[in-house]
Amino acid sequence: MDSYNQIKVTVPVCDLQLTSDVMTMMNFTGGIMIEDYSDIDACPWDYVDTEILGKDRTTASVSGFVPSSEDILPVLEQLKLLLPVNAKTEVISVEQSDWANNWKKYYKPVRVGKNIVIKPSWEQYDKKETDVIVELDPGMAFGTGTHETTRMCMELLERFVKPDTSVLDVGCGSGILSITSLLLGAKNAVGVDIDPVAVSVAIENGERNNFTAPRYVIKKGNLVDEIEGKYDIAVANIVADAIIMLCPDVLPFIKDDGYFICSGIIEDRIEDVKEKLTCEGYKIEEVLRQGEWCAMRLSINRN
């Protein structure tokens, strides 16, 4: 069994976005994991492990995983320069099975929007008549449906996906937004991600929900090189800087009467993102907020 060094960075909740951005930029070989229990009371769990309720709500942590055979000292030195001054960094030796599977005991069915229910593949759930069940095993990919950023995207998809809708999922992670779109009745969904682990997980989750090509397509690579055509809805649940960087590239793939749904924006960055989007030809239709996070639905202004 492979062993890893878990570089765990703990910060006040207000510094989580910056810390997450820094850790993501480091491109950890074994991926990253975020622990944030600050809004657990507001999360619409159908079931919840009581152990979670005792977690510290004032701090959050981001962990990066590096094979124990790799030298972590250069990584630690770089993090010292980039992280907030109040960050607490520790190195923990773990077995692959520990960090790949132990989190599952905290991941329970969660209700999103009006009728969507995210159900972990290993959990039992009594389906109600109007429930739209998304069967999911996120593995090491981002997107469990429990974070505010994902929930806001799903709520918007529930309102705007129609039977003839085509969806482009930028940075698809676990495939949760593409799969949700199809379960809501979308005609087809295409997801793209640069992470090969995410691509593999997204394909597996599609099959778990009985979606395969050509209706459900997942591609590895960047947006411009891998995607063609135009879509009714493009959705990106990433981070503020990535939205700012990618929004000009996303625009040509959206139909004139389509929408761009973007999320993963911390409240402190919302004005920066708004400014860039409007400059690139988007029109802000609405802004959603949950906790410290924002999501937007934008139409296209090609005049």
Residue frames as qw, qx, qy, qz and C-alpha x, y, z in Angstrom:
[[0.000, 0.887, 0.462, 0.000, 0.00, 0.00, 0.00],
 [0.393, 0.523, -0.030, 0.756, 1.37, 3.42, -0.97],
 [0.387, -0.651, -0.412, 0.507, 2.08, 5.94, 1.78],
 [0.226, 0.743, 0.214, 0.592, 1.73, 9.72, 1.52],
 [0.274, -0.207, -0.372, 0.862, 2.68, 12.85, 3.37],
 [0.038, -0.812, -0.547, -0.201, -0.38, 14.94, 4.11],
 [0.262, 0.063, -0.153, 0.951, 0.56, 18.63, 4.25],
 [0.185, -0.727, -0.659, -0.048, -2.33, 20.05, 6.27],
 [0.162, 0.195, -0.090, 0.963, -2.78, 23.82, 6.46],
 [0.215, -0.680, -0.687, 0.139, -5.26, 25.14, 9.04],
 [0.129, 0.180, 0.026, 0.975, -6.45, 28.75, 8.89],
 [0.284, 0.373, 0.476, -0.744, -9.34, 30.91, 10.13],
 [0.508, 0.527, 0.681, 0.029, -12.38, 30.41, 7.92],
 [0.240, 0.909, 0.054, -0.338, -11.95, 33.92, 6.48],
 [0.028, -0.689, 0.621, 0.372, -8.61, 32.83, 4.93],
 [0.741, 0.085, 0.666, -0.004, -9.93, 29.60, 3.40],
 [0.666, 0.727, 0.152, -0.073, -10.30, 30.95, -0.16],
 [0.161, 0.860, -0.483, -0.030, -6.73, 32.27, -0.34],
 [0.457, -0.428, 0.779, -0.039, -5.38, 29.07, 1.18],
 [0.780, 0.312, 0.537, -0.081, -7.39, 26.91, -1.21],
 [0.546, 0.830, -0.090, -0.077, -6.13, 28.93, -4.18],
 [0.055, -0.761, 0.647, 0.002, -2.51, 28.55, -3.04],
 [0.588, -0.204, 0.780, -0.067, -2.82, 24.82, -2.41],
 [0.769, 0.525, 0.347, -0.113, -4.55, 24.25, -5.75],
 [0.366, 0.874, -0.309, -0.080, -1.76, 26.14, -7.52],
 [0.333, -0.611, 0.718, 0.016, 0.80, 23.76, -6.00],
 [0.763, 0.305, -0.454, -0.344, -0.56, 20.83, -8.08],
 [0.481, -0.423, 0.729, -0.243, -0.14, 18.19, -5.40],
 [0.232, 0.215, -0.896, -0.310, 0.46, 14.75, -6.91],
 [0.107, -0.248, -0.951, 0.151, -2.11, 13.11, -4.65],
 [0.191, -0.662, -0.531, -0.493, -4.71, 15.89, -4.87],
 [0.019, -0.248, 0.414, -0.875, -6.11, 18.17, -2.17],
 [0.355, -0.526, -0.773, -0.013, -8.81, 17.89, 0.48],
 [0.109, -0.423, 0.124, -0.891, -10.77, 20.75, 2.09],
 [0.359, -0.453, -0.778, 0.246, -12.35, 20.50, 5.55],
 [0.088, -0.201, 0.070, -0.973, -14.77, 23.34, 6.29],
 [0.230, -0.456, -0.855, 0.095, -17.55, 22.88, 8.85],
 [0.038, -0.086, -0.227, 0.969, -18.41, 26.57, 9.31],
 [0.486, 0.030, -0.142, -0.862, -21.84, 26.35, 7.67],
 [0.140, -0.046, -0.989, -0.031, -22.85, 22.86, 8.74],
 [0.224, 0.378, 0.663, -0.606, -26.03, 24.14, 10.43],
 [0.440, 0.527, -0.045, -0.726, -27.25, 25.60, 7.15],
 [0.159, 0.264, -0.856, -0.414, -26.52, 22.49, 5.08],
 [0.751, -0.005, 0.023, -0.660, -29.74, 20.69, 4.09],
 [0.082, 0.254, -0.964, 0.007, -28.61, 17.20, 5.11],
 [0.771, -0.216, -0.364, -0.476, -31.18, 14.41, 5.05],
 [0.888, -0.379, -0.195, 0.172, -28.88, 12.50, 7.40],
 [0.176, 0.826, -0.391, 0.366, -25.88, 13.74, 9.34],
 [0.748, -0.066, -0.536, 0.385, -23.19, 12.06, 11.40],
 [0.436, -0.883, -0.174, -0.027, -23.29, 13.57, 14.90],
 [0.725, -0.285, 0.058, 0.625, -19.47, 13.62, 14.99],
 [0.356, 0.487, 0.259, 0.755, -19.55, 16.47, 12.46],
 [0.262, -0.867, -0.284, -0.316, -21.58, 18.65, 14.81],
 [0.658, -0.695, -0.012, 0.291, -18.65, 18.73, 17.24],
 [0.687, 0.259, 0.139, 0.664, -16.15, 20.02, 14.67],
 [0.251, -0.502, -0.079, 0.824, -14.52, 23.44, 15.02],
 [0.397, 0.769, 0.487, 0.115, -16.54, 25.96, 12.98],
 [0.077, -0.947, 0.072, 0.303, -14.07, 28.87, 13.26],
 [0.162, -0.600, 0.662, 0.419, -11.20, 27.29, 11.33],
 [0.891, 0.407, 0.054, -0.194, -10.86, 25.30, 8.12],
 [0.486, -0.507, 0.624, 0.344, -8.08, 23.24, 6.62],
 [0.741, 0.596, -0.209, -0.229, -6.72, 22.40, 3.19],
 [0.690, -0.407, 0.574, 0.170, -4.54, 19.32, 2.80],
 [0.587, 0.633, -0.432, -0.261, -2.24, 18.44, -0.08],
 [0.911, -0.216, 0.350, -0.002, -0.99, 14.88, -0.53],
 [0.336, 0.746, -0.564, -0.109, 2.52, 14.02, -1.70],
 [0.945, 0.029, -0.322, 0.054, 3.96, 10.48, -2.08],
 [0.655, -0.725, 0.163, 0.134, 6.34, 9.79, 0.81],
 [0.810, 0.059, 0.253, 0.526, 9.10, 9.11, -1.72],
 [0.334, 0.737, 0.155, 0.567, 9.07, 12.77, -2.83],
 [0.394, -0.085, -0.339, 0.850, 10.99, 15.57, -1.10],
 [0.109, -0.822, -0.543, -0.130, 8.49, 17.91, 0.58],
 [0.431, -0.508, -0.152, 0.730, 10.93, 20.50, 1.90],
 [0.140, 0.057, 0.346, 0.926, 10.77, 22.70, -1.26],
 [0.250, -0.583, -0.642, -0.431, 6.97, 22.55, -1.06],
 [0.468, -0.690, -0.450, 0.320, 6.97, 23.63, 2.59],
 [0.364, -0.305, 0.038, 0.879, 9.35, 26.51, 1.86],
 [0.006, -0.266, -0.490, -0.830, 7.15, 27.78, -0.96],
 [0.365, -0.662, -0.629, -0.181, 4.01, 27.50, 1.15],
 [0.455, -0.527, -0.328, 0.638, 5.70, 29.54, 3.88],
 [0.175, -0.122, 0.206, 0.955, 6.04, 32.40, 1.40],
 [0.199, -0.252, -0.584, -0.746, 2.52, 32.19, -0.05],
 [0.397, -0.533, -0.747, -0.023, 0.21, 31.28, 2.82],
 [0.298, -0.846, -0.073, -0.436, -1.39, 33.71, 5.30],
 [0.153, 0.551, -0.631, 0.524, 0.87, 34.50, 8.25],
 [0.560, -0.303, 0.508, -0.581, -1.55, 32.87, 10.69],
 [0.864, 0.163, -0.380, -0.288, -1.58, 29.55, 8.82],
 [0.580, -0.479, 0.644, -0.139, -0.67, 26.46, 10.83],
 [0.704, 0.435, -0.504, -0.246, 1.09, 23.82, 8.73],
 [0.611, -0.397, 0.670, -0.145, 1.65, 20.22, 9.79],
 [0.485, 0.371, -0.724, -0.320, 2.88, 17.10, 8.00],
 [0.747, -0.156, 0.512, -0.396, 1.08, 13.81, 8.66],
 [0.085, 0.276, -0.907, -0.306, 2.09, 10.40, 7.33],
 [0.721, 0.162, 0.355, -0.573, -0.91, 8.47, 5.98],
 [0.393, 0.041, 0.874, 0.283, -1.67, 5.33, 4.03],
 [0.152, -0.042, -0.526, -0.836, -3.47, 5.79, 0.73],
 [0.315, -0.448, -0.812, -0.199, -6.54, 3.91, 1.97],
 [0.234, -0.479, -0.535, 0.655, -6.82, 6.26, 4.97],
 [0.068, 0.443, 0.023, -0.894, -7.26, 9.51, 3.08],
 [0.197, 0.012, -0.690, -0.696, -8.99, 8.00, 0.05],
 [0.428, -0.348, -0.784, -0.283, -11.82, 6.37, 2.00],
 [0.267, -0.312, -0.691, 0.595, -12.14, 7.57, 5.61],
 [0.155, 0.091, 0.028, -0.983, -13.96, 10.77, 4.59],
 [0.352, -0.226, -0.732, -0.538, -16.88, 8.66, 3.36],
 [0.292, -0.428, -0.797, 0.312, -18.31, 8.25, 6.86],
 [0.017, -0.456, -0.276, 0.846, -19.11, 12.00, 6.87],
 [0.200, 0.145, -0.480, -0.842, -20.70, 12.09, 3.41],
 [0.290, 0.357, 0.833, -0.308, -24.46, 11.52, 3.65],
 [0.211, 0.590, 0.646, 0.435, -27.44, 12.20, 1.35],
 [0.105, -0.406, -0.181, 0.889, -28.03, 15.92, 0.96],
 [0.327, 0.738, 0.589, 0.046, -30.99, 17.78, -0.54],
 [0.250, -0.230, 0.208, 0.917, -30.30, 20.65, -2.94],
 [0.239, -0.047, -0.377, -0.894, -32.82, 23.10, -4.34],
 [0.680, -0.078, 0.063, -0.726, -36.41, 21.90, -4.62],
 [0.957, 0.040, 0.030, -0.286, -36.11, 18.25, -5.69],
 [0.627, 0.526, -0.555, 0.151, -32.44, 17.29, -6.15],
 [0.779, -0.567, 0.254, -0.079, -30.90, 14.77, -3.75],
 [0.391, 0.634, -0.663, 0.073, -27.19, 13.94, -3.86],
 [0.915, -0.319, 0.150, -0.197, -26.83, 10.33, -2.71],
 [0.107, -0.614, 0.776, 0.094, -23.43, 8.76, -2.07],
 [0.654, 0.205, -0.635, -0.357, -23.26, 5.46, -3.93],
 [0.371, 0.053, -0.879, 0.293, -22.69, 3.49, -0.72],
 [0.219, 0.057, 0.535, -0.814, -25.65, 5.03, 1.18],
 [0.023, 0.476, 0.868, 0.139, -29.29, 3.93, 1.31],
 [0.142, 0.153, 0.108, -0.972, -32.01, 6.50, 0.67],
 [0.285, 0.513, 0.800, -0.129, -35.81, 6.27, 0.52],
 [0.118, 0.102, 0.416, 0.896, -36.76, 8.13, -2.65],
 [0.302, 0.521, 0.465, -0.649, -39.72, 10.48, -2.57],
 [0.604, 0.587, 0.538, 0.046, -41.94, 10.75, -5.62],
 [0.336, 0.941, 0.036, 0.021, -40.55, 14.07, -6.84],
 [0.521, -0.679, 0.392, 0.337, -36.89, 13.43, -5.96],
 [0.685, 0.673, -0.275, 0.046, -34.20, 13.70, -8.63],
 [0.814, -0.504, 0.242, 0.155, -31.49, 11.35, -7.31],
 [0.442, 0.768, -0.457, 0.074, -27.87, 12.00, -8.25],
 [0.952, -0.269, 0.032, 0.140, -25.84, 8.89, -7.43],
 [0.291, 0.869, -0.330, 0.227, -22.29, 9.99, -6.70],
 [0.841, -0.392, 0.025, 0.372, -18.87, 8.80, -5.61],
 [0.196, 0.968, -0.151, -0.035, -16.57, 11.83, -5.94],
 [0.894, 0.082, -0.089, 0.431, -13.42, 9.86, -5.16],
 [0.519, -0.364, -0.020, 0.773, -10.48, 12.27, -5.37],
 [0.182, 0.425, 0.403, 0.790, -12.34, 14.73, -7.62],
 [0.087, 0.115, 0.336, -0.931, -13.97, 17.98, -6.50],
 [0.473, -0.096, -0.321, -0.815, -17.76, 18.05, -6.26],
 [0.078, -0.145, -0.952, 0.259, -19.79, 16.29, -3.57],
 [0.253, -0.592, -0.564, -0.518, -22.81, 18.60, -3.63],
 [0.511, -0.632, -0.488, 0.317, -22.32, 19.67, -0.02],
 [0.363, -0.241, -0.041, 0.899, -20.40, 22.90, -0.62],
 [0.226, 0.711, 0.319, -0.584, -22.28, 26.18, -1.12],
 [0.102, 0.517, -0.485, -0.698, -20.62, 26.81, -4.48],
 [0.028, -0.036, -0.939, -0.340, -21.86, 23.52, -5.92],
 [0.121, 0.526, 0.784, -0.306, -25.32, 23.83, -4.38],
 [0.205, 0.660, 0.082, -0.718, -25.88, 27.26, -5.93],
 [0.145, 0.312, -0.709, -0.615, -24.94, 25.95, -9.38],
 [0.013, -0.216, -0.972, -0.092, -27.34, 23.06, -8.96],
 [0.159, 0.606, 0.561, -0.541, -30.15, 25.35, -7.83],
 [0.244, 0.586, -0.235, -0.736, -29.69, 27.46, -10.95],
 [0.116, 0.143, -0.886, -0.426, -29.56, 24.38, -13.17],
 [0.116, 0.384, 0.891, -0.213, -32.79, 23.13, -11.62],
 [0.237, 0.682, 0.311, -0.618, -34.48, 26.40, -12.62],
 [0.298, 0.705, -0.277, -0.581, -33.07, 26.82, -16.14],
 [0.120, -0.193, 0.916, 0.331, -32.38, 23.38, -17.63],
 [0.709, 0.309, 0.096, -0.627, -35.08, 22.45, -20.15],
 [0.892, 0.108, 0.439, -0.013, -35.61, 19.26, -22.23],
 [0.733, 0.629, 0.068, 0.249, -33.70, 20.68, -25.22],
 [0.199, -0.936, 0.290, 0.014, -30.85, 22.23, -23.20],
 [0.843, 0.277, -0.275, 0.371, -27.23, 21.48, -24.02],
 [0.507, -0.855, 0.106, 0.010, -24.75, 21.99, -21.17],
 [0.633, 0.505, -0.401, 0.429, -21.00, 22.66, -21.09],
 [0.715, -0.696, -0.045, 0.048, -19.36, 21.91, -17.74],
 [0.441, 0.722, -0.369, 0.385, -15.99, 23.71, -17.44],
 [0.019, 0.420, -0.746, 0.516, -13.74, 22.09, -14.83],
 [0.709, -0.246, -0.431, -0.501, -16.22, 19.24, -14.37],
 [0.304, -0.443, 0.697, -0.475, -14.56, 17.58, -11.36],
 [0.379, 0.007, 0.899, -0.220, -16.70, 14.63, -10.24],
 [0.076, -0.203, -0.763, -0.609, -19.18, 15.32, -13.05],
 [0.028, 0.440, 0.752, -0.490, -21.88, 16.31, -10.59],
 [0.261, 0.521, 0.086, -0.808, -23.16, 19.34, -12.53],
 [0.304, 0.230, -0.704, -0.600, -23.22, 17.56, -15.89],
 [0.173, -0.193, -0.966, 0.014, -25.03, 14.57, -14.39],
 [0.118, 0.473, 0.569, -0.663, -27.49, 16.79, -12.54],
 [0.299, 0.398, -0.248, -0.831, -28.28, 18.60, -15.79],
 [0.325, 0.062, -0.845, -0.421, -29.06, 15.33, -17.55],
 [0.114, -0.321, -0.896, 0.285, -31.22, 14.08, -14.69],
 [0.179, 0.509, 0.324, -0.777, -33.13, 17.36, -14.90],
 [0.637, 0.597, 0.471, -0.129, -33.83, 16.60, -18.55],
 [0.056, 0.751, -0.396, -0.526, -31.00, 18.25, -20.50],
 [0.835, 0.497, -0.129, -0.196, -30.48, 16.97, -24.04],
 [0.867, 0.194, -0.244, 0.388, -26.76, 16.46, -23.58],
 [0.389, -0.902, 0.180, 0.055, -23.82, 17.50, -21.41],
 [0.766, 0.422, -0.258, 0.411, -20.12, 17.83, -22.16],
 [0.551, -0.822, 0.091, 0.110, -17.60, 18.16, -19.33],
 [0.666, 0.558, -0.288, 0.402, -13.93, 19.09, -19.58],
 [0.591, -0.789, 0.168, 0.023, -11.19, 18.97, -16.94],
 [0.378, 0.731, -0.557, 0.105, -7.40, 19.08, -17.03],
 [0.388, -0.453, 0.743, -0.303, -7.15, 16.58, -14.15],
 [0.469, 0.138, -0.816, -0.308, -7.03, 12.95, -15.38],
 [0.044, -0.141, -0.891, 0.429, -8.35, 11.74, -12.00],
 [0.379, 0.350, 0.303, -0.801, -11.39, 14.01, -12.33],
 [0.512, 0.300, -0.515, -0.619, -12.01, 12.77, -15.88],
 [0.327, 0.036, -0.944, -0.007, -11.93, 9.14, -14.76],
 [0.071, 0.258, 0.749, -0.606, -14.20, 9.82, -11.77],
 [0.419, 0.348, 0.034, -0.838, -16.65, 11.85, -13.87],
 [0.496, 0.180, -0.709, -0.468, -16.96, 9.03, -16.42],
 [0.237, -0.101, -0.940, 0.225, -17.56, 6.48, -13.66],
 [0.191, 0.321, 0.541, -0.754, -20.21, 8.69, -12.05],
 [0.481, 0.273, -0.309, -0.774, -21.92, 9.08, -15.42],
 [0.464, 0.044, -0.859, -0.213, -22.12, 5.32, -15.80],
 [0.064, -0.164, -0.823, 0.540, -23.38, 5.07, -12.22],
 [0.347, 0.437, 0.344, -0.755, -26.32, 7.26, -13.29],
 [0.626, 0.397, 0.662, 0.112, -26.74, 5.41, -16.63],
 [0.343, 0.909, -0.023, -0.236, -25.26, 8.21, -18.76],
 [0.670, -0.184, 0.475, 0.539, -22.67, 7.52, -21.46],
 [0.040, 0.395, -0.420, -0.816, -21.60, 9.03, -24.80],
 [0.339, 0.373, 0.129, 0.854, -22.91, 10.61, -26.91],
 [0.306, -0.830, -0.354, -0.303, -25.37, 12.17, -24.45],
 [0.537, -0.828, 0.144, 0.073, -22.73, 12.45, -21.71],
 [0.772, 0.454, -0.158, 0.415, -19.17, 13.19, -22.81],
 [0.502, -0.828, 0.133, 0.212, -16.17, 13.94, -20.59],
 [0.704, 0.606, -0.132, 0.346, -12.93, 15.24, -22.11],
 [0.676, -0.533, -0.008, 0.508, -9.45, 15.70, -20.67],
 [0.498, 0.253, 0.196, 0.806, -7.66, 18.92, -21.50],
 [0.031, -0.339, -0.214, 0.915, -8.27, 22.62, -21.65],
 [0.433, 0.605, 0.466, -0.478, -11.42, 24.30, -22.87],
 [0.349, 0.711, -0.265, -0.551, -10.20, 25.80, -26.14],
 [0.088, 0.412, -0.855, -0.303, -8.44, 22.69, -27.43],
 [0.116, 0.073, 0.988, -0.074, -11.07, 20.09, -26.55],
 [0.303, 0.553, 0.643, -0.434, -14.49, 21.74, -27.01],
 [0.024, 0.055, 0.526, 0.848, -16.41, 22.70, -30.13],
 [0.187, -0.566, -0.733, -0.329, -19.93, 23.92, -30.87],
 [0.173, -0.366, 0.182, -0.896, -22.26, 26.16, -28.87],
 [0.295, -0.289, -0.875, 0.254, -24.25, 25.40, -25.73],
 [0.304, -0.746, -0.402, -0.435, -27.41, 26.70, -24.07],
 [0.548, -0.821, 0.104, -0.121, -25.74, 26.76, -20.65],
 [0.613, 0.380, -0.527, 0.450, -22.08, 26.83, -19.69],
 [0.655, -0.737, -0.033, -0.161, -21.36, 26.24, -16.02],
 [0.569, 0.417, -0.500, 0.502, -18.07, 26.68, -14.15],
 [0.667, -0.735, -0.043, -0.115, -17.71, 25.98, -10.45],
 [0.744, 0.266, -0.272, 0.550, -14.06, 26.92, -9.97],
 [0.430, -0.569, -0.274, 0.646, -12.47, 29.95, -8.22],
 [0.144, 0.909, 0.147, -0.363, -12.57, 33.70, -8.85],
 [0.125, -0.663, 0.517, 0.527, -9.19, 33.97, -10.58],
 [0.343, 0.046, 0.871, 0.349, -9.95, 31.03, -12.86],
 [0.319, 0.738, 0.588, -0.090, -13.29, 32.55, -13.85],
 [0.048, 0.884, -0.116, -0.450, -11.58, 35.85, -14.63],
 [0.219, -0.458, 0.718, 0.477, -9.00, 34.04, -16.74],
 [0.286, 0.147, 0.911, 0.259, -11.38, 31.70, -18.58],
 [0.355, 0.631, 0.499, -0.476, -14.46, 33.85, -19.18],
 [0.313, 0.628, -0.340, -0.626, -13.24, 35.21, -22.57],
 [0.077, 0.232, -0.925, -0.292, -12.60, 31.65, -23.75],
 [0.249, 0.316, 0.875, -0.268, -16.00, 30.40, -22.55],
 [0.332, 0.525, 0.143, -0.770, -17.98, 33.13, -24.35],
 [0.353, 0.347, -0.600, -0.628, -17.71, 31.73, -27.93],
 [0.167, -0.047, -0.983, -0.058, -19.18, 28.42, -26.78],
 [0.171, 0.427, 0.685, -0.565, -22.43, 29.95, -25.46],
 [0.193, 0.568, 0.668, 0.441, -25.45, 30.51, -27.71],
 [0.029, 0.387, 0.057, 0.920, -26.73, 34.06, -28.10],
 [0.585, -0.510, -0.127, -0.618, -29.76, 33.30, -25.90],
 [0.793, -0.135, -0.560, 0.201, -27.77, 31.11, -23.50],
 [0.481, -0.848, 0.099, -0.202, -26.47, 31.52, -19.97],
 [0.528, 0.371, -0.620, 0.446, -23.14, 31.32, -18.18],
 [0.717, -0.665, -0.092, -0.186, -23.43, 30.05, -14.59],
 [0.534, 0.428, -0.532, 0.498, -20.28, 30.57, -12.55],
 [0.693, -0.696, -0.057, -0.182, -19.56, 29.90, -8.90],
 [0.834, -0.109, -0.187, 0.507, -16.69, 29.45, -6.45],
 [0.232, 0.615, -0.049, 0.752, -16.41, 33.20, -5.89],
 [0.403, -0.405, -0.560, 0.600, -15.66, 34.42, -2.38],
 [0.003, 0.906, 0.414, -0.091, -17.62, 37.55, -1.43],
 [0.318, -0.737, 0.164, 0.574, -14.46, 39.68, -1.30],
 [0.299, -0.195, 0.641, 0.680, -13.78, 38.96, -5.00],
 [0.406, 0.597, 0.691, -0.041, -17.27, 39.36, -6.44],
 [0.212, 0.896, 0.040, -0.389, -16.73, 42.91, -7.73],
 [0.165, -0.544, 0.672, 0.475, -13.50, 41.91, -9.50],
 [0.347, 0.161, 0.895, 0.230, -15.31, 39.07, -11.24],
 [0.323, 0.770, 0.496, -0.238, -18.31, 41.22, -12.15],
 [0.066, 0.825, -0.232, -0.511, -16.06, 43.86, -13.70],
 [0.186, -0.337, 0.810, 0.443, -14.20, 41.35, -15.86],
 [0.352, 0.363, 0.861, 0.063, -17.34, 39.55, -16.98],
 [0.295, 0.838, 0.339, -0.309, -19.16, 42.73, -18.04],
 [0.005, -0.735, 0.434, 0.520, -16.08, 43.95, -19.89],
 [0.217, -0.181, 0.891, 0.356, -15.95, 40.68, -21.84],
 [0.371, -0.027, -0.543, -0.753, -19.57, 40.90, -22.99],
 [0.290, -0.345, -0.886, 0.105, -21.60, 39.21, -20.28],
 [0.338, -0.492, -0.047, -0.801, -24.72, 40.71, -18.67],
 [0.048, 0.040, -0.856, 0.513, -25.32, 39.92, -14.99],
 [0.481, -0.385, -0.556, -0.557, -28.83, 38.52, -14.55],
 [0.703, -0.648, -0.064, -0.287, -28.63, 37.50, -10.89],
 [0.250, 0.487, -0.719, 0.429, -26.21, 36.91, -8.04],
 [0.822, -0.430, -0.337, -0.161, -26.77, 34.17, -5.46],
 [0.050, 0.612, -0.610, 0.501, -25.12, 34.14, -2.05],
 [0.877, -0.384, -0.272, -0.094, -24.66, 31.40, 0.51],
 [0.756, -0.473, -0.039, 0.451, -22.35, 31.97, 3.45],
 [0.240, -0.701, 0.269, 0.615, -19.22, 33.70, 2.17],
 [0.383, -0.013, 0.747, 0.543, -19.71, 32.42, -1.38],
 [0.433, 0.559, 0.049, -0.705, -21.34, 33.84, -4.51],
 [0.461, 0.193, 0.774, 0.390, -22.62, 32.43, -7.78],
 [0.250, 0.494, -0.068, -0.830, -23.86, 34.29, -10.85],
 [0.572, 0.454, 0.663, 0.165, -26.11, 33.69, -13.81],
 [0.028, -0.564, 0.246, 0.788, -25.14, 35.76, -16.84],
 [0.694, 0.615, 0.372, -0.044, -26.60, 36.24, -20.30],
 [0.600, -0.006, 0.367, 0.711, -24.65, 37.20, -23.41],
 [0.194, 0.894, 0.127, -0.383, -24.42, 40.75, -24.71],
 [0.695, 0.089, 0.442, 0.561, -22.86, 40.54, -28.18],
 [0.262, 0.931, 0.232, 0.106, -23.63, 44.17, -29.18]]
